[in-house]
Amino acid sequence: YTLVLESVGYSVDTARNGVEALFKSKKVHHDLIIIDMNLPDMLGNQLAEQIKEEKPDIKIIMITGYSSYMYVLDELNIDEMLMKPIPPEDLVEIAKKTLTTKEYY
């Protein structure tokens, strides 16, 4: 997904696991975080919950290959839940839509 988003002008930061992603989310400003539900060291909903505790207004898109995880959208105030496989144009469109609905205070 990195190449797809960079190809349309987004600046992308990546993490290898949930711990690294959580660390980066605390140290660096991100407008949008895209999380896979199945990370090597935790579930994506656990990471999303921890990020939302620190930064409740951050936009999060969750990606999963399992329809059984679709419930977390409402529970964690996740902005979008996408099922794999995701066509590149859909990812770009949803990222753009999610970012343009960001509320600034």
Secondary structure, 3 states (H helix, E strand, C coil): CHHHHHHCCCCCCCCCCHHHHHHHHHHCCCCEEEEECECCCCEHHHHHHHHHHHCCCCEEEEEECCHHHCCHHHHCCCCEEEECCCCHHHHHHHHHHHHHCCCCC
